[in-house]
Amino acid sequence: MRKHVLNLLCCFLGLAIQATATANNNSFIEAITLDKRKEIKIETHGEVITYDTAFDVPVTLDAVDSYAQKHQLSISLKTYKRQGGGSGCGHSPACVILLPFAIVDLYSSETVSVVTFSDKQSQLFHAKYEPPLNLLSKLETEPVFTPDFTIETSKALNRIYISHFDETERTRVINQLYQALPKFNDMNRLSAFKSDVLNIAWHDNNNWGTSAFLGAKRELEKTTIYNAKQKTAIATLACDIAKKYELYESQPSANWLSTGGKKSLLSSSTDIKSLSASQAILECIANEKNFSAAQLKQIENLLKVQIQSFCDDSAISDYGWHRHIDDFYSEYLPLAPLSSFECDSRLFQVYQRWYQEQSITQSDYEFLAKVHNIKSADVREKMAISDPSVLAARLVLSTDKTYDALRVLKEIKKLRPTLDQHISQLLAHLYGINLYKVDSMALLPASDDDIDKQAEILSLLASLPDTTKKQIKTVALSEPYSQAAWDIVINNKTPADVIPLLLKKEASKTKINTAFRVSDQVNEQGKPRYADLVWLALNLNPTLGEQIIEQYKIALEQKKANEPSWLEKSKSLLSTVEQKISTEL
């Protein structure tokens, strides 16, 4: 009878696991209760199943022998090397997961142990124990485990929360988790550790927050047991407990208030030397007020730990740098502003000036972009080109393609910052260099973004006062259309070859007296197919433009008058063909 009920229970829960494999890992079980009569009541999907047993399954592999002797059972042990897998419980529907702290790493070759328990009549059940702590992770009846068995499950096993331990049992399990913590170093295990402690503590209805918080705080004070990652896990756990307690307890208990709340974590921070652990505590107290003098001193020590990490350019990943330092200046430093601190890192010094004074030099901006491009990307995006140093730096960085020149120019066009002589000269330099390759696709005309770049620069510089234009150093260009357009807009002079250039290549649009988009189409040699830059220049300098347009109209009429008629062109073509045929014969 006992075995029959156990089979029924396992099968029922196994089906429930399969049905919810894609749902939350803990969604199929709401509660499991163990009482002194060894009666297990499991509530699932609104039903309650009761299982009476004389057995209390051993939690650890070390307890198997004594357990078997106590209940006069025989045991057999099989081991296998764990292999990786996916998610779900794919080997059998008869799978019950018992412990909230059975943490596994399927991407290893650790040895898994499976113990089969039998009485004189038959096999009763199979218990699986997972490394690194050899904790019980599964209980099964069918089929028997085999050494080549491969389980498909998630890294953190589906867990049934043991919800009604008495205080002694709850304390024992949490202490076991803390004893196991020194063996955990990867983030998955540390995260599961925090989740397990929090969930077990949550079921303590008698002031659970105070006892769990104080337990974490006591562990945080142990300086020789835990490394930096583990201390970070404990600090964030303490903060999570405090946040959860304050969220659900509208009236904090006297015991909680007597602990000093989250601010009391500061007294446990004396020996913290890592960035992440210090940040965990600072984040926890960020919204607190009215710190004592001793607490302010402790906050200062945590801030100095942060600064020490910032001063080592390699201590923080490129992608995590901005988040850490932004939190430092916006959230943590206001808690206890430091009167002074030293740091030889230029990167940190640049950030310090920006966050404290909202200022940056052109040289510092170029340093951020060239030496710490990824780290500084977020802060550079926050800097506006209304700051002349930022604008100048972005223009300089466009010349080596660190920045996209067209994007910077369109930003200038949109925001209209002041263009002084220095900025204007940088624009002139940008006008004269080739930054973009000619793009050519099948069946489409080739194009050159440098033409668009030059058109944008001409439009920006055309609005400058004549005095500023005269101070711009003249650019010398090998491309005649670019040079002619520059002379018209900046030098206010008529290029000697402007009329032949216009006669050779007309505009891509007919209305030359209104603004139009310059065509970036080029021929096989990368030369402009149209004289658009020149026509744009004529529109940007209308006084000189009108004179040149009048000259162009006269020259165009003369050209048309001197051109042979279509009949003469036909005769000339026919004569050429006849001569070629005659020569070949």
Long-range contacts (C-beta under 8 A, 24 or more apart in sequence): 2-52, 2-53, 3-122, 3-124, 3-141, 5-51, 5-52, 6-51, 6-53, 6-124, 6-125, 6-141, 7-94, 7-141, 7-142, 8-49, 9-42, 9-49, 9-51, 9-96, 10-94, 10-95, 10-96, 10-139, 10-140, 10-141, 11-93, 11-94, 12-44, 12-49, 13-42, 13-44, 13-95, 13-96, 14-89, 14-92, 14-93, 14-94, 14-95, 14-96, 15-93, 16-44, 16-45, 17-88, 17-89, 17-93, 17-95, 17-97, 17-158, 18-88, 18-89, 18-93, 21-87, 21-88, 21-89, 25-154, 25-156, 25-158, 25-159, 26-158, 26-159, 26-160, 26-161, 28-158, 29-160, 29-161, 31-161, 31-163, 31-164, 32-160, 32-161, 32-162, 32-163, 33-163, 33-164, 34-162, 34-164, 34-165, 35-164, 42-160, 55-124, 57-98, 57-125, 57-127, 57-136, 57-139, 58-127, 58-136, 59-99, 59-135, 59-136, 60-129, 60-133, 60-134, 60-135, 60-136, 61-113, 61-115, 61-129, 61-134, 62-134, 64-115, 64-127, 68-117, 72-119, 73-117, 73-118, 73-119, 73-124, 74-117, 74-118, 74-119, 75-115, 75-116, 75-117, 75-118, 76-115, 76-116, 76-118, 77-113, 77-114, 77-115, 77-116, 78-113, 78-114, 78-116, 78-145, 78-146, 78-147, 79-111, 79-112, 79-113, 79-114, 79-147, 80-111, 80-112, 80-114, 80-145, 80-146, 80-147, 80-148, 80-149, 81-109, 81-110, 81-111, 81-112, 82-106, 82-108, 82-109, 82-110, 82-111, 82-112, 82-131, 82-151, 83-150, 85-150, 85-151, 85-152, 85-153, 86-152, 87-152, 87-153, 87-154, 88-152, 88-153, 89-151, 89-152, 89-153, 89-158, 90-151, 90-152, 91-149, 91-150, 91-151, 91-152, 92-140, 92-142, 92-143, 94-140, 94-141, 94-142, 95-138, 95-140, 96-138, 96-139, 96-140, 96-160, 97-137, 97-138, 97-157, 97-158, 97-159, 97-160, 98-136, 98-137, 98-138, 98-139, 98-160, 98-162, 99-135, 99-136, 99-137, 99-159, 99-160, 99-162, 100-159, 100-160, 100-161, 100-162, 100-196, 100-199, 100-200, 101-135, 101-173, 101-176, 101-177, 101-180, 101-192, 101-193, 101-196, 102-130, 102-135, 102-136, 102-137, 102-157, 102-159, 103-130, 103-155, 103-156, 103-157, 103-184, 103-188, 103-189, 103-192, 103-193, 103-196, 104-130, 104-137, 104-153, 104-155, 104-156, 104-157, 105-155, 105-186, 105-188, 105-189, 106-151, 106-153, 106-155, 114-145, 114-149, 116-144, 116-145, 130-157, 132-183, 133-180, 133-183, 155-188, 156-188, 156-191, 156-192, 156-195, 159-196, 161-199, 161-200, 161-203, 162-200, 162-203, 163-203, 164-203, 165-200, 165-203, 167-204, 167-206, 170-200, 170-201, 170-203, 170-204, 173-200, 174-200, 174-201, 174-212, 174-215, 178-215, 178-219, 181-219, 181-226, 181-230, 181-233, 181-234, 182-225, 182-226, 182-227, 182-230, 184-230, 184-233, 185-227, 185-229, 185-230, 187-229, 190-229, 190-230, 190-232, 190-233, 191-233, 193-233, 193-237, 194-233, 194-236, 194-237, 194-240, 197-237, 198-237, 198-240, 198-241, 198-244, 201-241, 202-244, 207-253, 207-255, 207-256, 208-245, 209-241, 209-242, 209-244, 209-245, 209-249, 209-256, 210-245, 210-253, 210-255, 210-256, 210-259, 212-241, 213-238, 213-241, 213-242, 213-245, 213-256, 213-259, 214-259, 216-241, 217-259, 217-264, 217-265, 217-268, 220-265, 220-268, 220-269, 221-268, 223-271, 228-273, 228-274, 228-276, 228-277, 229-276, 231-272, 231-274, 231-277, 232-274, 232-276, 232-277, 232-280, 235-265, 235-272, 235-277, 235-280, 235-281, 235-284, 236-280, 238-265, 238-284, 239-265, 239-280, 239-281, 239-283, 239-284, 242-284, 243-284, 261-288, 262-288, 263-288, 263-291, 263-295, 266-291, 266-295, 266-298, 266-299, 266-302, 267-298, 269-298, 269-301, 269-302, 270-298, 270-301, 272-302, 272-305, 273-305, 274-305, 274-309, 275-305, 275-306, 275-309, 275-315, 275-316, 275-324, 278-302, 278-303, 278-305, 278-306, 279-306, 279-324, 279-327, 279-332, 282-306, 282-327, 282-331, 282-332, 282-335, 283-327, 283-331, 283-332, 285-335, 286-331, 286-332, 286-335, 291-335, 291-336, 296-336, 299-332, 299-335, 299-336, 300-336, 300-338, 302-332, 303-328, 303-332, 303-333, 303-335, 303-336, 303-338, 304-338, 304-341, 306-332, 307-341, 307-343, 307-348, 310-343, 310-345, 310-347, 310-348, 310-351, 311-343, 311-344, 311-345, 311-348, 312-345, 313-345, 313-347, 313-372, 318-372, 318-374, 318-375, 319-374, 321-372, 321-375, 321-376, 322-375, 322-376, 322-377, 322-378, 322-379, 325-351, 325-355, 326-378, 326-379, 329-355, 329-356, 347-371, 347-372, 347-375, 347-376, 351-379, 354-379, 354-383, 359-387, 359-389, 360-387, 360-389, 360-390, 361-389, 362-389, 362-390, 362-392, 362-393, 362-396, 365-389, 365-390, 365-393, 365-394, 366-393, 366-396, 366-397, 369-393, 369-397, 369-402, 369-403, 370-397, 370-402, 373-402, 384-415, 385-411, 385-412, 385-415, 385-417, 386-415, 386-417, 388-417, 388-418, 388-420, 388-422, 388-423, 391-417, 391-423, 392-422, 392-423, 392-426, 395-423, 395-426, 395-427, 395-430, 396-426, 398-430, 398-435, 399-429, 399-430, 399-433, 399-435, 401-435, 405-430, 405-435, 405-453, 406-449, 406-452, 406-453, 406-456, 409-453, 409-456, 409-457, 409-460, 410-456, 412-460, 413-456, 413-459, 413-460, 419-460, 419-461, 419-464, 419-468, 420-468, 421-468, 421-471, 421-472, 424-461, 424-464, 424-468, 424-469, 424-471, 424-472, 425-472, 425-473, 427-457, 427-460, 427-461, 428-457, 428-461, 428-472, 428-473, 428-475, 428-490, 429-475, 430-457, 431-457, 431-458, 431-475, 431-482, 431-486, 432-475, 432-476, 432-477, 438-522, 438-526, 445-521, 445-522, 445-529, 446-521, 446-522, 446-523, 446-524, 446-526, 447-520, 447-521, 447-522, 448-520, 448-522, 448-526, 448-528, 449-520, 451-518, 451-519, 451-520, 451-522, 451-528, 451-532, 451-533, 452-518, 452-520, 454-482, 454-485, 454-533, 455-518, 455-532, 455-533, 455-536, 458-485, 458-486, 458-489, 458-533, 458-536, 458-537, 458-540, 459-536, 459-540, 461-489, 461-490, 462-489, 462-540, 462-541, 466-492, 479-527, 479-528, 481-505, 481-528, 481-531, 481-533, 481-534, 482-533, 484-533, 484-534, 484-537, 485-533, 485-534, 485-536, 485-537, 486-537, 488-534, 488-537, 488-538, 488-540, 488-541, 488-544, 488-545, 488-548, 489-537, 489-540, 489-541, 492-541, 492-544, 493-544, 494-544, 494-547, 494-548, 498-534, 498-548, 499-548, 499-551, 499-552, 499-555, 501-531, 501-534, 502-531, 502-534, 502-535, 502-548, 502-552, 503-552, 503-555, 503-556, 503-559, 504-531, 505-529, 505-530, 505-531, 506-530, 506-531, 507-531, 507-532, 507-535, 508-532, 512-538, 512-539, 512-549, 513-539, 513-549, 514-539, 515-539
